[in-house]
Amino acid sequence: TRSGGRGAPGRVSRAPRAQPVPAPGDRSMALQMLNDIIAELEFQLQGAPAAAGAKATTPAAAPPAAAAAAAATANLPAPPEAKAAAPDKGSKYTFDALVVPCITDAKLVVGLLERVWPHPDGEKLFCEQVNVGEEEPRNIASGLRAHYAQHELEGRKVIIVANLRAISLLGFKSHGMVLCGVEQLPDGSEGRVEIIEPPESAAVGTVVEVEGLDGGQPLSESKMAKTKAFKYIAENLRVDAEGSVAWRGHRLLVDGVALRSPTVREGIAR
């Protein structure tokens, strides 16, 4: 449609198109959305060409005073080019805001619980020393005291979310998270919690693969914390009817074998 009323004659306006919502992990769609938004803004700012048959207008002659000023400054050197404004580092409206976190942004590895002891100040917490294939074992706290005895955990292989920033839990610095399956009861509450099991033959430090998805570079710990990526990833982690752990239908694998919850079925993973 053409704009009327007080708008400039011949200028074309159009309603912005609705933008599709990208599926989680669909970076190409997010990029296309950004390009479409830029194109719409450029169209609105520049307008459309004048309508066919519109008469060209002749610029009005400059007033004598203006003409004299222009002549006096004609031979002056051109002013220096203005420097581009520095990007606003504090802006939250970046391209990353359009990228929905994907399971491949998380670094999941096989770990070994070498030592486990009760947290002195947290009745629900165990403190764990976990070998994840690095030079030094990690300290991780897990809310598993209501679900396991200490001796049931020591020497057990687990799956660790290894690119989470270290945080203090009641004075204990915890650097990572043990992935567990959680039963969902009919009333919406949670039942038993149990450790997700890698294959017994899996080597410590082995990285978890995702069936049907290319493994990209996991996010850094700082970016995981800043974007709260794992919070959104975990919303789509599920334990299926066979006990396999999957993200949006893509099973999590170690050495080609699906990760499993021992007894939880149709539950969640976190």
Phi, psi and omega per residue, in radians:
T1 nan 2.732 3.096
R2 -1.754 2.523 -3.120
S3 -1.341 2.561 3.141
G4 -2.213 -2.843 3.116
G5 1.170 -2.229 -3.063
R6 -1.512 -0.053 -3.117
G7 -1.192 2.848 -3.141
A8 -1.164 2.345 -3.123
P9 -1.107 2.495 3.073
G10 1.458 -0.088 -3.121
R11 -1.442 2.401 -3.066
V12 -1.816 2.374 3.055
S13 -2.168 2.739 3.079
R14 -2.628 2.662 -3.129
A15 -1.307 2.468 3.114
P16 -1.119 2.507 3.136
R17 -1.397 2.540 3.086
A18 -1.187 2.376 -3.110
Q19 -1.666 2.388 3.117
P20 -1.205 2.668 3.087
V21 -1.569 2.120 -3.089
P22 -1.218 2.513 3.029
A23 -1.237 2.654 3.126
P24 -0.956 2.317 3.118
G25 1.502 -0.085 -3.085
D26 -1.521 1.433 -3.094
R27 -1.222 -0.575 -3.131
S28 -1.122 -0.694 3.111
M29 -1.165 -0.686 3.121
A30 -1.080 -0.711 3.106
L31 -1.133 -0.707 3.116
Q32 -1.106 -0.691 3.102
M33 -1.040 -0.759 3.141
L34 -1.089 -0.741 3.123
N35 -1.110 -0.710 3.127
D36 -1.109 -0.717 3.130
I37 -1.096 -0.742 3.127
I38 -1.100 -0.751 -3.137
A39 -1.081 -0.712 3.129
E40 -1.113 -0.741 -3.138
L41 -1.126 -0.733 3.131
E42 -1.105 -0.681 3.129
F43 -1.102 -0.778 -3.115
Q44 -1.167 -0.614 -3.112
L45 -1.313 -0.689 -3.044
Q46 -1.524 -0.479 -3.097
G47 1.326 3.079 3.141
A48 -1.735 2.835 3.089
P49 -1.049 2.720 -3.140
A50 -1.047 2.607 -3.117
A51 -1.095 2.622 3.141
A52 -1.030 2.372 3.095
G53 1.530 -0.074 3.137
A54 -1.202 2.440 -3.093
K55 -1.377 2.331 3.065
A56 -1.291 2.431 3.140
T57 -1.739 2.506 3.131
T58 -1.573 2.259 -3.127
P59 -1.029 2.437 3.130
A60 -1.234 2.560 3.126
A61 -1.145 2.462 -3.142
A62 -1.211 2.530 3.065
P63 -1.029 2.712 -3.102
P64 -0.962 -0.722 -3.104
A65 -1.136 -0.709 3.141
A66 -1.168 -0.684 3.123
A67 -1.101 -0.717 3.134
A68 -1.129 -0.703 3.135
A69 -1.136 -0.684 3.132
A70 -1.133 -0.711 3.134
A71 -1.142 -0.647 -3.097
A72 -1.194 -0.497 -3.079
T73 -1.801 0.100 -3.049
A74 -1.091 -0.605 -3.046
N75 -1.666 0.068 3.137
L76 -1.300 2.591 3.122
P77 -1.120 2.642 -3.137
A78 -1.172 2.489 3.120
P79 -1.127 2.650 3.135
P80 -1.107 2.616 -3.138
E81 -1.194 2.404 3.120
A82 -1.253 2.448 3.114
K83 -1.301 2.515 3.107
A84 -1.116 2.461 3.138
A85 -1.137 2.437 3.120
A86 -1.185 2.512 3.121
P87 -1.101 2.582 3.135
D88 -1.395 1.809 -3.068
K89 -1.178 -0.359 -3.107
G90 -1.562 -0.039 -3.088
S91 -1.239 2.391 3.098
K92 -1.611 -0.102 -3.093
Y93 -1.599 1.291 3.133
T94 -1.957 2.981 3.123
F95 -1.040 -0.586 -3.116
D96 -1.042 -0.442 -3.130
A97 -1.168 -0.325 -3.132
L98 -1.627 -0.126 -3.087
V99 -1.656 2.077 -3.139
V100 -1.417 2.273 -3.113
P101 -1.005 2.521 3.139
C102 -2.094 2.721 -3.139
I103 -1.000 -0.506 3.140
T104 -1.265 -0.168 3.026
D105 -1.292 -0.356 3.117
A106 -1.594 2.490 3.074
K107 -1.763 1.884 -3.139
L108 -1.885 2.205 -3.096
V109 -2.347 2.773 3.054
V110 -1.357 2.279 3.105
G111 -2.199 2.863 3.111
L112 -2.177 2.168 3.107
L113 -1.352 1.731 -3.077
E114 -1.429 -0.574 -3.120
R115 -2.586 2.425 -3.133
V116 -2.381 2.383 3.086
W117 -2.618 2.683 -3.131
P118 -1.160 2.444 3.042
H119 -1.174 2.255 -3.072
P120 -1.136 -0.414 -3.072
D121 -2.081 0.042 -3.122
G122 -2.224 1.887 -3.043
E123 -1.181 -0.310 3.132
K124 -1.717 -0.098 -2.964
L125 -1.855 2.462 2.851
F126 -1.819 2.506 2.946
C127 -1.717 2.388 -3.044
E128 -2.336 2.463 2.991
Q129 -1.808 2.044 -2.947
V130 -2.105 2.215 3.028
N131 -1.513 2.039 3.108
V132 -2.037 0.337 3.113
G133 1.517 0.189 3.094
E134 -1.676 3.100 -3.108
E135 -1.088 -0.670 -3.138
E136 -2.146 2.557 3.063
P137 -1.177 2.735 3.115
R138 -1.714 2.641 2.964
N139 -1.699 2.228 -3.123
I140 -2.396 2.412 3.052
A141 -1.851 2.383 -3.128
S142 -2.344 2.490 3.136
G143 -1.473 1.109 -3.010
L144 -2.011 0.083 -3.044
R145 -1.160 -0.446 3.115
A146 -1.420 -0.118 -3.009
H147 -2.110 -0.330 -3.125
Y148 -2.424 2.609 2.916
A149 -1.473 2.718 -3.091
Q150 -0.972 -0.773 -3.075
H151 -1.204 -0.337 3.117
E152 -1.323 -0.299 -3.078
L153 -1.739 -0.645 -3.079
E154 -1.087 2.289 -3.123
G155 1.458 0.138 -3.085
R156 -1.682 2.492 3.051
K157 -1.504 2.477 -3.064
V158 -2.448 3.051 3.008
I159 -1.900 2.240 -3.094
I160 -1.963 2.314 2.929
V161 -1.430 1.872 -2.868
A162 -1.769 -0.007 3.108
N163 -2.022 0.630 2.988
L164 -1.662 2.496 3.133
R165 -1.206 2.462 3.124
A166 -1.118 2.375 3.109
I167 -2.307 2.782 3.126
S168 -1.644 2.162 3.078
L169 -1.995 1.762 -3.108
L170 0.931 0.782 3.073
G171 1.514 -0.069 3.122
F172 -1.834 2.144 -3.101
K173 -1.386 1.972 -3.075
S174 -1.864 2.183 -3.036
H175 -2.114 1.321 3.137
G176 2.331 -3.042 -3.107
M177 -2.606 2.418 3.055
V178 -1.498 2.193 -3.103
L179 -1.407 2.274 -3.081
C180 -2.294 2.738 2.971
G181 -1.674 2.472 -3.067
V182 -2.222 2.227 3.108
E183 -1.299 2.397 3.054
Q184 -1.883 2.075 -3.108
L185 -1.452 2.803 -3.106
P186 -0.988 -0.526 -3.131
D187 -1.474 0.099 3.106
G188 1.618 -0.157 3.122
S189 -1.425 3.067 -3.105
E190 -1.843 2.459 3.114
G191 -1.804 -2.211 -3.056
R192 -1.219 2.667 3.101
V193 -2.159 2.283 -3.121
E194 -2.490 2.635 -3.063
I195 -1.193 2.379 3.026
I196 -1.286 2.264 -3.006
E197 -1.781 2.196 2.933
P198 -1.420 2.926 3.055
P199 -1.021 2.495 -3.103
E200 -1.036 -0.529 -3.098
S201 -1.414 -0.111 -3.057
A202 -1.160 2.367 3.132
A203 -1.373 2.527 3.083
V204 -1.044 2.351 -3.132
G205 1.622 -0.115 3.112
T206 -1.096 2.323 -3.115
V207 -1.478 2.370 3.119
V208 -1.270 2.383 3.060
E209 -1.785 2.827 3.140
V210 -2.114 2.113 -3.082
E211 -1.055 2.169 3.078
G212 1.485 -0.014 3.134
L213 -2.170 2.413 3.078
D214 -1.275 2.321 3.119
G215 -1.336 1.965 3.078
G216 -1.615 -2.953 3.102
Q217 -1.402 2.121 3.116
P218 -1.070 2.714 3.100
L219 -1.187 2.681 3.041
S220 -1.207 2.840 3.124
E221 -1.048 -0.708 -3.116
S222 -1.165 -0.677 -3.138
K223 -1.278 -0.609 3.053
M224 -1.043 -0.715 -3.125
A225 -1.251 -0.733 -3.076
K226 -1.151 -0.723 -3.083
T227 -1.598 -0.135 -3.075
K228 0.947 0.699 -3.020
A229 -1.071 -0.720 -3.048
F230 -1.187 -0.469 3.067
K231 -1.017 -0.759 -3.127
Y232 -1.346 -0.587 3.080
I233 -1.095 -0.778 -3.065
A234 -1.133 -0.428 3.137
E235 -1.098 -0.361 -3.117
N236 -2.000 0.236 3.054
L237 -1.533 2.209 -3.066
R238 -2.356 2.701 2.929
V239 -1.820 2.139 -3.028
D240 -1.492 -3.008 -3.061
A241 -1.178 -0.319 3.112
E242 -1.732 0.004 -3.137
G243 1.586 -0.004 3.128
S244 -1.370 2.556 3.118
V245 -1.621 2.293 -3.090
A246 -2.473 2.666 3.043
W247 -2.045 1.986 -3.096
R248 0.874 0.714 3.095
G249 1.543 -0.140 3.127
H250 -1.642 2.027 -3.091
R251 -1.237 2.582 3.066
L252 -1.599 2.285 -3.002
L253 -2.220 2.583 2.929
V254 -2.251 2.116 -3.093
D255 0.954 0.619 3.103
G256 1.411 0.014 -3.124
V257 -1.865 2.348 -3.096
A258 -1.198 2.440 3.002
L259 -1.245 2.502 -3.034
R260 -2.357 2.656 2.932
S261 -1.707 2.314 -3.024
P262 -0.982 -0.819 -3.067
T263 -2.295 -0.283 -3.136
V264 -1.213 2.354 3.080
R265 -2.315 2.469 -3.129
E266 0.915 0.796 3.130
G267 -2.034 -2.794 3.112
I268 -2.063 2.871 3.082
A269 -2.164 2.435 3.129
R270 -2.782 nan nan
